[in-house]
């Protein structure tokens, strides 16, 4: 289901590329920013409070998504990040590979530890 939405967005983004030539690089950075902010905010607040709370988890997700989309919007209009498009696309590919790899072979660090144990 998630991948079908991603494909629809990619098709929509290709239509926007003529009007906004910097949308791809901005989207790459927005994706990386959103994926980075969620664990950073979560582990920061849960480390300070000593545990996690569902309302703060939801707020973390919402704040991360808003900041990611705001970044995409601002960078799409300014084109400042466009020279780094290849590097950002490469980082997205590395992140996707790590996602699949770490799902089946997680590294032995606290970030990937089972919280129920």
C-alpha positions as CSV (number, residue, x, y, z in Angstrom):
1,X,0.0,0.0,0.0
2,X,2.8,2.4,0.9
3,X,4.7,1.8,-2.2
4,X,1.6,2.4,-4.4
5,X,1.3,5.8,-2.8
6,X,5.0,6.5,-3.4
7,X,4.6,5.6,-7.1
8,X,1.7,7.9,-7.4
9,X,3.7,10.7,-5.8
10,X,6.6,10.1,-8.2
11,X,4.3,10.3,-11.2
12,X,2.8,13.5,-9.8
13,X,6.3,14.9,-9.1
14,X,7.4,14.2,-12.7
15,X,4.5,16.3,-13.9
16,X,5.6,19.1,-11.6
17,X,9.3,18.9,-12.7
18,X,8.6,21.0,-15.8
19,X,7.2,23.8,-13.6
20,X,9.6,23.3,-10.6
21,X,12.9,21.9,-11.9
22,X,14.4,21.7,-8.4
23,X,11.6,19.5,-6.9
24,X,13.5,16.2,-7.0
25,X,16.6,17.4,-5.1
26,X,14.3,19.2,-2.6
27,X,12.2,16.0,-2.1
28,X,15.4,14.0,-1.5
29,X,16.5,16.3,1.2
30,X,13.0,16.4,2.7
31,X,12.8,12.7,2.9
32,X,16.2,12.4,4.5
33,X,15.3,15.2,7.0
34,X,12.0,13.6,8.0
35,X,13.6,10.2,8.4
36,X,16.4,11.7,10.5
37,X,14.2,13.9,12.7
38,X,11.8,11.1,13.9
39,X,14.4,9.0,15.8
40,X,16.3,12.1,17.0
41,X,13.3,13.7,18.5
42,X,12.0,10.4,19.9
43,X,15.2,9.4,21.6
44,X,15.8,12.9,22.9
45,X,12.5,13.3,24.6
46,X,12.3,9.7,25.8
47,X,15.8,10.0,27.2
48,X,14.9,13.1,29.1
49,X,11.6,11.8,30.4
50,X,12.7,8.2,30.9
51,X,10.0,6.6,28.8
52,X,7.9,7.3,25.7
53,X,4.3,8.5,25.5
54,X,2.0,8.0,22.6
55,X,0.8,11.6,22.3
56,X,4.5,12.7,22.1
57,X,5.2,10.0,19.6
58,X,2.3,11.3,17.4
59,X,3.5,14.9,17.9
60,X,7.1,13.8,16.9
61,X,5.8,12.3,13.6
62,X,3.6,15.4,12.9
63,X,6.5,17.9,13.6
64,X,8.9,15.8,11.5
65,X,6.5,15.6,8.5
66,X,5.7,19.3,8.7
67,X,9.4,20.3,8.8
68,X,10.2,17.9,6.0
69,X,7.5,19.3,3.7
70,X,8.3,22.9,4.7
71,X,12.0,22.2,3.7
72,X,10.8,20.7,0.4
73,X,8.7,23.7,-0.3
74,X,11.4,26.2,0.5
75,X,14.1,24.4,-1.4
76,X,11.9,23.8,-4.4
77,X,11.4,27.5,-4.8
78,X,15.0,28.5,-4.1
79,X,16.9,25.8,-6.0
80,X,19.9,26.1,-3.6
81,X,20.2,22.3,-3.1
82,X,20.0,21.4,-6.8
83,X,23.8,21.1,-7.3
84,X,23.7,18.3,-4.7
85,X,20.9,16.3,-6.4
86,X,23.1,13.3,-7.3
87,X,24.5,13.0,-3.8
88,X,21.1,13.3,-2.2
89,X,19.7,10.7,-4.5
90,X,22.6,8.4,-3.7
91,X,21.9,8.9,0.1
92,X,18.2,8.0,-0.5
93,X,19.4,4.8,-2.3
94,X,21.7,4.0,0.6
95,X,18.9,4.6,3.1
96,X,16.6,2.3,1.2
97,X,19.3,-0.5,1.1
98,X,19.9,0.0,4.8
99,X,16.2,-0.2,5.5
100,X,15.8,-3.6,3.9
101,X,19.2,-4.9,5.1
102,X,18.6,-3.8,8.8
103,X,15.1,-5.3,8.7
104,X,16.6,-8.8,8.4
105,X,20.1,-8.3,9.8
106,X,19.9,-5.5,12.4
107,X,23.2,-4.3,13.8
108,X,23.9,-5.1,17.5
109,X,23.4,-1.5,18.8
110,X,20.7,0.0,21.1
111,X,18.9,1.7,18.2
112,X,17.9,-1.8,16.9
113,X,17.3,-3.5,20.2
114,X,13.9,-5.1,20.9
115,X,12.1,-2.7,23.3
116,X,10.0,-5.6,24.8
117,X,13.1,-7.4,26.2
